[in-house]
Amino acid sequence: MTALRPERESGAPYEGTAESGPPYGQQPYGGTGARHEAQEWSGYEHPGDGSGGHTAAQPYGQAQQPPYDATAVLPSYDDPAPGSSYGPPPPRDGSRPMASPVDDETVALRAADVGAARRAAERDEGTASAPAPGGRAARRKAARRHGRHGNGPQAAEKAAETASEAPRSRMEARRAARAQKPSGAVLVSRLVGELFITSGVVMLLFVTYQLWWSNVRAHQEAGSAAKHLQQDWANGRREPGEFAPGQGFAILHIPKLDVVAPIAEGTSKTNVLDKGMVGHYGEGTLKTAMPDAKTGNFGLAGHRNTHGEPFRYINRLKPGDPIVVETQDKYFVYKMTSILPMTSPSNTSVLDAIPAGSGFTAPGRYITLTTCTPEFTSTYRMIVWGKMVEERPRSKGKPDALIS
């Protein structure tokens, strides 16, 4: 599309065509169409009359040129002067200017409307993503992340927030790094917390071992020892009257407490008591009588807590409750007579032939059970005494205390 040419005031058409005359911009105004070879287009236009600066009645060179006004504002290409049917003035080099279309609505507004309609459609479909703040670089980064991971608008928003929160300068980056680095107090507190946690885990494991696993192992070992004893007795294997430390030689039954535990020689914690067995005081100054002795005190020791805990509930025994000792040849049945709830660990008189504090006043065949008290401590000792009421050979079967 070419720009419109201004007509002469006389209404006569411009002389010369593309075939016979010079091109537009080199044709002088005025006269009857005579050519002025030496004259050129001055390039001046009057912005208000639309006549190109010269009229037909005024030949070129005689027109009254208005004085140059430095403050005059030429019309812009996008805003032609009122009354003018064309936009920008012709260039001085003689070429034709490019005309801009005149419209009520510009192309930019239309593009914005199209973009707004597209975004509205995307929002309706749930596919629109929020623009990433923080500049062009941040938006490009968010778009790449959005396209790579395909997580939808949430990924773009997260990338935009990350980009907007990133330090904008080296100094800000250093400050952010220092702010994120934990202080000495924080490191110390973390170390102390880790130590407490580790200590707690170790204590928990230890308590679990003591209260649960030690009992499991002790019951297994004690049950195995009692089974071997019974098998040996059934096979007729004879044992001498003297037993080595740690050697099992009898089985203790407390029917009321559902206790069945092997009795071994000695009170070694490692070799006897921690294996879930009951130990016989048979060494040194604390040596006590055996069950088959005519008179004496048969002293036994056992754990109240952990490692099988065979004496845990002996405080529940009442006078008359049976306590049975099974050996290779006989059953020895005792009846519980008295209890000493608490005494010093150094009070060895409770193991005498006539135990102090038991209520016995004459020699007899007695049994003494000793254990720690209170529970889960070894501060004091608890003592339970009993008196033999029956000696029954194995050939006559089990006593009534083990049958009922």
C-alpha positions in Angstrom: 0.0 0.0 0.0 1.4 3.4 -1.0 0.8 6.7 0.7 -1.8 9.1 -0.8 -0.4 12.0 -2.9 -1.7 15.5 -2.3 -3.6 17.1 -5.2 -3.0 20.6 -6.6 -5.4 23.3 -5.6 -6.5 23.7 -9.2 -7.7 20.1 -9.3 -5.5 19.3 -12.3 -3.7 15.9 -12.1 0.1 15.7 -11.7 1.9 15.8 -14.9 4.0 12.8 -15.7 3.4 9.2 -15.2 5.6 6.2 -14.6 6.1 6.0 -18.4 6.6 9.7 -19.4 7.6 11.7 -16.4 10.1 11.6 -13.6 9.2 9.7 -10.5 7.3 11.2 -7.7 9.5 13.4 -5.5 11.4 14.8 -8.5 8.5 16.5 -10.3 8.6 20.3 -9.5 5.4 22.1 -8.7 4.1 25.1 -10.6 4.0 26.1 -14.3 2.3 24.2 -17.0 4.3 21.1 -16.6 7.7 22.5 -17.8 10.6 20.7 -16.3 13.2 22.4 -14.1 16.2 20.2 -14.3 18.3 22.3 -11.9 15.6 22.6 -9.3 15.2 19.9 -6.6 12.6 19.0 -4.1 13.2 21.1 -1.0 11.6 18.6 1.3 9.6 21.3 3.2 6.0 20.7 4.0 3.4 22.7 5.7 1.8 20.4 8.2 -1.5 22.1 8.2 -2.8 22.7 4.6 -2.2 19.3 3.2 -0.8 20.8 -0.1 2.7 19.7 0.1 4.0 23.2 0.8 3.4 24.9 -2.6 0.3 25.8 -4.6 -0.3 25.8 -8.3 -0.4 29.6 -8.4 3.0 29.9 -6.8 5.8 28.5 -8.8 8.7 26.8 -7.1 11.1 29.3 -5.7 8.4 32.1 -5.3 6.5 30.5 -2.5 6.6 32.3 0.8 8.6 30.1 3.1 7.5 30.4 6.8 10.3 31.1 9.2 11.9 28.1 11.0 10.4 27.5 14.4 12.7 25.4 16.7 9.8 24.8 19.1 7.4 23.5 16.5 6.5 19.8 17.0 6.3 17.7 13.9 3.5 15.1 13.9 4.5 11.6 14.8 4.1 8.7 12.5 1.4 7.2 14.7 -0.5 10.5 15.3 -1.0 12.6 12.1 -1.9 16.2 12.4 -5.6 17.2 12.3 -6.9 17.7 8.8 -4.2 15.6 7.2 -5.1 12.6 5.2 -1.6 11.0 5.5 0.9 10.2 8.2 4.6 11.0 8.1 6.2 13.6 5.7 8.0 12.3 2.6 11.7 11.6 3.3 14.3 14.0 1.9 16.0 11.4 -0.3 13.0 11.3 -2.6 11.8 7.8 -1.6 8.2 7.1 -0.8 7.4 6.8 3.0 5.7 3.7 4.3 2.2 4.4 5.4 0.9 3.1 8.7 -2.6 2.0 8.9 -5.0 4.2 10.8 -7.2 2.2 13.1 -9.2 2.7 16.3 -7.5 -0.3 17.9 -3.9 -1.1 17.6 -2.3 -4.4 16.9 -0.7 -4.4 20.4 -4.1 -4.2 22.1 -5.4 -6.9 19.9 -2.5 -9.1 20.8 -3.1 -8.4 24.5 -6.7 -9.3 24.1 -5.8 -12.6 22.4 -3.3 -13.4 25.1 -5.9 -12.6 27.8 -8.5 -14.8 26.1 -5.9 -17.6 25.8 -5.0 -17.3 29.5 -8.6 -17.3 30.5 -9.2 -20.5 28.5 -6.2 -22.1 30.2 -7.4 -21.1 33.6 -10.8 -22.7 32.8 -9.1 -25.9 31.8 -6.8 -25.9 34.8 -3.6 -25.8 32.8 -2.5 -22.2 33.4 0.6 -21.7 35.4 1.4 -18.6 37.5 4.0 -16.3 36.0 7.3 -16.6 37.8 8.3 -13.4 39.6 11.9 -12.2 39.8 12.7 -11.1 36.2 13.2 -12.7 32.9 15.9 -15.1 34.1 13.8 -16.4 36.9 10.8 -16.9 34.6 13.0 -18.8 32.1 14.4 -21.0 34.9 10.9 -21.7 36.2 9.7 -22.6 32.7 12.6 -25.0 32.2 11.9 -26.7 35.6 8.2 -26.8 34.7 8.9 -28.4 31.4 11.5 -30.9 32.8 9.6 -32.2 35.7 6.1 -31.8 34.5 4.6 -31.1 37.9 2.1 -28.5 36.8 1.6 -25.0 38.2 2.9 -26.1 41.7 6.4 -26.7 40.2 6.5 -23.4 38.5 5.4 -21.6 41.6 8.0 -23.3 43.7 10.7 -22.5 41.2 9.6 -18.9 41.1 9.6 -18.7 44.9 13.1 -20.2 45.0 14.4 -17.8 42.3 12.8 -14.8 44.1 14.3 -15.8 47.4 17.9 -16.4 46.0 20.4 -13.7 47.0 20.8 -11.0 44.3 24.4 -10.2 45.1 27.6 -11.8 46.4 27.3 -10.0 49.7 23.8 -11.2 50.2 24.9 -14.7 49.4 27.6 -14.6 52.0 25.2 -13.2 54.6 22.7 -16.0 53.8 25.4 -18.6 54.1 26.5 -17.2 57.5 22.9 -17.1 58.6 22.4 -20.8 57.6 25.6 -21.9 59.3 24.9 -23.1 62.9 26.5 -21.3 65.7 28.8 -22.8 68.3 26.0 -23.0 70.9 23.8 -24.8 68.4 26.6 -27.3 67.7 27.2 -27.9 71.4 23.5 -28.4 72.0 23.2 -30.9 69.2 26.2 -32.8 70.5 24.7 -32.9 74.0 21.4 -34.1 72.6 23.0 -36.8 70.5 24.9 -38.0 73.6 21.7 -38.1 75.6 19.9 -40.0 72.9 22.8 -42.5 72.6 22.9 -42.9 76.4 19.2 -43.5 76.5 19.4 -46.1 73.7 22.2 -47.9 75.5 20.3 -47.9 78.8 17.1 -49.1 77.1 19.1 -52.0 75.6 20.6 -52.8 79.0 17.3 -52.8 80.8 15.8 -55.0 78.0 18.6 -57.4 78.4 18.4 -57.5 82.2 14.6 -57.7 82.6 13.8 -59.8 79.6 16.6 -61.5 77.7 18.5 -62.6 80.9 15.3 -64.4 82.1 14.9 -66.1 78.7 18.5 -67.4 78.8 18.3 -68.4 82.4 15.1 -70.3 82.0 16.6 -72.2 79.0 19.7 -73.1 81.0 17.9 -74.1 84.1 15.4 -76.1 82.2 18.1 -77.9 80.4 20.0 -78.7 83.7 16.9 -80.0 85.3 16.1 -82.2 82.3 19.6 -83.7 82.4 19.3 -84.5 86.1 16.1 -86.3 85.6 17.4 -88.3 82.7 20.5 -89.3 84.7 18.3 -90.4 87.6 16.0 -92.3 85.3 19.0 -94.1 83.8 20.3 -95.1 87.2 23.4 -93.0 87.1 24.7 -92.7 90.6 26.2 -89.5 92.0 28.5 -89.2 95.0 27.5 -87.3 98.1 30.0 -84.6 97.5 29.4 -82.3 94.5 31.7 -79.9 92.7 31.0 -76.2 92.6 28.3 -75.5 90.0 27.3 -79.1 89.8 23.5 -79.7 90.0 22.4 -82.4 92.4 18.7 -81.7 93.2 15.5 -79.9 92.0 13.5 -77.4 94.1 9.7 -77.3 93.8 7.5 -74.5 95.2 4.0 -75.5 93.9 2.3 -72.3 95.1 4.7 -70.2 93.0 5.0 -72.7 90.2 8.7 -72.8 90.6 10.8 -75.7 89.4 14.6 -74.9 89.5 17.7 -77.1 89.7 19.9 -76.8 92.8 23.6 -76.6 92.2 26.5 -76.6 94.7 27.8 -73.1 95.6 26.4 -69.6 95.3 28.6 -68.3 92.5 26.8 -65.6 90.7 28.3 -66.4 87.4 28.4 -70.2 87.5 25.1 -70.8 89.4 22.7 -67.9 90.1 22.9 -66.1 86.8 22.1 -69.4 85.0 18.7 -69.5 86.7 19.7 -72.2 89.3 19.3 -72.1 93.0 22.7 -72.2 94.9 23.4 -74.3 98.0 25.5 -72.7 100.8 28.1 -75.4 100.9 31.5 -73.6 101.0 33.6 -72.0 103.6 32.2 -70.6 106.8 28.7 -70.5 105.2 28.5 -74.3 104.6 25.1 -75.7 105.5 23.8 -79.2 105.8 22.4 -81.4 103.0 18.8 -82.4 103.0 19.5 -86.0 104.0 21.3 -84.9 107.2 19.8 -86.1 110.4 19.8 -82.5 111.7 20.9 -79.2 110.2 19.8 -76.2 108.1 19.7 -76.6 104.3 20.5 -73.1 103.1 19.6 -71.9 99.5 20.1 -68.6 97.6 18.4 -67.4 94.4 17.7 -64.3 92.4 14.6 -62.3 93.1 14.8 -60.3 89.8 16.4 -61.1 86.5 18.3 -64.3 85.5 15.3 -66.6 85.9 14.2 -64.9 89.2 13.2 -68.2 90.9 12.7 -66.4 94.4 10.9 -63.4 93.1 7.6 -64.1 94.9 8.7 -66.0 98.0 7.3 -63.2 100.1 3.8 -64.6 99.1 4.4 -67.8 100.9 2.2 -68.5 104.0 2.9 -70.8 106.9 2.0 -74.4 105.9 2.8 -73.9 102.1 4.9 -76.9 100.9 8.5 -76.6 99.7 9.8 -79.8 98.1 13.4 -80.8 97.4 13.8 -83.7 94.9 17.0 -85.7 94.9 18.2 -88.9 93.2 16.7 -91.2 95.8 14.1 -89.2 97.8 11.6 -86.4 98.1 12.1 -84.0 101.1 8.9 -82.1 101.9 9.1 -78.9 104.1 6.4 -76.7 105.4 6.9 -72.9 105.4 7.0 -71.6 109.0 8.2 -68.0 109.1 9.6 -65.1 107.2 12.1 -62.3 107.9 11.1 -59.5 105.4 14.4 -57.6 105.7 17.8 -58.0 107.2 21.4 -57.0 106.5 23.4 -59.0 104.0 26.0 -59.6 106.7 23.5 -61.4 109.0 24.8 -64.9 108.5 23.2 -66.2 111.7 20.1 -66.9 109.6 22.0 -69.9 108.3 22.9 -71.4 111.6 21.9 -74.9 112.6 19.2 -73.2 114.8 18.6 -70.1 112.7 18.4 -66.8 114.6 15.0 -65.1 114.2 13.3 -68.2 112.7 11.5 -69.1 115.9 13.2 -72.5 116.1 14.5 -73.3 119.6 15.9 -76.8 119.1 18.0 -78.6 116.5 16.0 -80.0 113.6 15.8 -80.4 109.9 15.2 -77.0 108.5 15.4 -75.2 105.1 16.3 -71.5 104.6 15.6 -69.5 101.4 17.5 -66.2 101.0 17.1 -63.5 98.3 17.6 -59.8 97.7 15.1 -57.1 98.7 13.6 -54.6 97.8 13.0 -55.7 94.2 15.6 -54.7 91.6 18.1 -53.9 94.4 20.6 -55.9 96.6 20.5 -53.6 99.6 18.9 -56.1 102.0 18.0 -59.7 102.3 14.7 -61.5 102.7 14.7 -64.8 104.6 12.1 -67.6 104.5 12.3 -70.7 106.8 10.6 -74.1 106.6 10.7 -77.3 108.6 10.8 -80.8 107.1 7.6 -82.8 107.6 8.1 -85.7 105.2 11.0 -87.8 103.7 9.6 -89.9 100.9 11.6 -92.4 98.7 11.2 -92.1 95.0 10.1 -95.7 94.8 6.9 -94.7 96.5 6.1 -92.0 94.0 5.6 -88.3 94.3 4.4 -86.7 97.4 1.0 -85.3 97.7 2.4 -81.7 97.5 3.4 -82.3 93.9 0.3 -84.3 92.9 -2.4 -81.9 94.0 
